[in-house]
Each structure stands twice: as structure tokens, then as C-alpha cells.
Amino acid sequence: MAPATKHHLLLFGDQTDDITGTIAQLYADSRYSKLLADFLRRASDVLQVELGHMDPAFRSEVPPFESIQQMAEEHAKTDGSPVFQSCLLSYIARVGELIIRAERDHTLLTSERTVVGLCINLLPAALAAYSTTATELVRNAVEALPTYTELVIKSFERSKMVEKADGYWSHLLMRPADLDIQPAVDKFNADYKIPQHKKAWIGVVGRTWSTISAPPSVLTKLVENCEEIKALPGMTLPVRGAVHAGHLPNILYDDVVKPSFIGIYPCTKRPPSCRPIPLCPTPSSLCASVCV
């Protein structure tokens, strides 16, 4: 009988979880992993340079930091805003955890695997799909970090253009599987004459749940005044920006991409996907699909 082969499932979640503890654990693990320590050091260097190029209006929102750990600790003291810091820390956490696991089990990046990326962590998932060793993963992740940083900053700036006030942008609703809440959202937008750029929208839909999103001032009004929404159990989610917002202008890949060798690095396989993505010959072409 032939020996069983491994098939790994790699799941990269979004940025709404508490990642401060994960970053602290990575620094503890880095004492025994030169590769992880190198990634954390290089990532810190990249972020300090990239954040230094931010619009002066937003730069003051990022406290000075000398390491990713210090950045995480300072961000943990806030109310969770600005959201781009949580996204950047999430990227570091997801890649760092994979580095440790790939060093312990080399088959993670060499055997057959299914890679699933959610929301802002589609890019770390793409890197995991294309990398074949932990060393290659570090190289690719550091090279991709400037583009990723520009992407989350542009997303943050777009949200601030819609509404400057900090607050939560999403609300989770539990509903019967056959209930469509789109008509209720449309009626609310019409009744309250919400401007196009501030309209509430349905961001994500599951079998028995939906996520509705809107700028904080509109979301509060929707949850408190829409009878159909009030009748359903739900909870506010710690999402602090406009995500899955198809009615807003897309962030164009050409506007955020930074020069990097991974843009032309040849790929020999198509990473698995839960949504149709054209065959991508390079990580750059796959990253472009993340911005859509």
C-alpha cells in the first residue's frame, strides 16, 4: 500500500480578532527561529519607511515604534482605530505563524494544499499559495509588504473620505435562511434620503446570517430605526472601515503596487480558490485580483 500523502488546509482570517497576543508569541518564538526573527526585523523596517510616506493628515495617528511588538502594544491601547494598523499587524501575524509552522513541517508548502483567504488577508493567502519553502515565504512576504501597506492605507483614506468620524462600520444579523434583508436596507436608504456614498449595504451573506455595513452615523441610525433589522438578533462588529463596498470606487492595483521582484517571479501552478480567478502566471497578477 502506498503511503498516505498530506493535503493541508491553510485558512487566513480577517483582521477583527485580537492579534496582540499572537505578535507577542511570535517574538517569543523568534528567540529560537532566526528566520522568523529576520522577518519581524525586516517587516518593522519596511513599515517604518512606508508609514513615513503617509499623508501628513494621517501620519500623526501612528505612534512611533521601534518594533512590530511595540506597534502592537501601542495599538492595543487604542479603541481599535486607525484600522490600517490592525490590517498590517494581521498580515505580520498570519505570515509569522505560517513561517513557524512551515519550519516545523516542511510539507506545509511542498505538498498539495488548499489555501483560503478572507477579506484583507487574501494577499497573505496568495503568498502562501505561491511560496514553496519558509525562506521563500519570508522573501515574498517582505517584498509584498510595501504594496500591501499602500493598499490598506488607500482603503483607510477612502473610508475617511466617506466619513471622518471613528466608529464601527458593520453589524452582524442572524436571520432565517429564506429571509432577504436587501429590501429593508433599500427602503431605509430611500426613506432617510441617504446620499449614494453613505448608503448602507450588505457586505457578506451566509446561509443564516448577513453583515450589513454603513458609515458609523448611518449604521447607528439603521440599527436603531429599521424595524426589520431591530426584529433580528445581531451584534456590532469591530470593523472600522468600508469593506466589501461594491458601490464605492475600487482601489486600482496600478495605484498601489510598488516595485518588487515578485511581480515577475514565475509561478508554475494556479492556487486553489473559492471564487473564480483567472490563471495567474505571477504573484503580481494574482495580487491585482485582490484589489478588485
Secondary structure by P-SEA (a helix, b strand, c coil): cccbbbbbbbbbbcccccaaaaaaaaaaaccccaaaaaaaaaaaaaaaaaaaaccccccccccccccaaaaaaaaaacccccaaaaaaaaaaaaaaaaaaaaaacccccccbbbbbbcccaaaaaaaaaccccaaaaaaaaaaaaaaaaaaaaaaaaaaaaacccccccbbbbbbcccccaaaaaaaaaaaaccccccccccccccccbbbbbccaaaaaaaaacccccccbbbbbccccccccccccccccccccccccccccccccccccccccccccccaaaaaaaaac
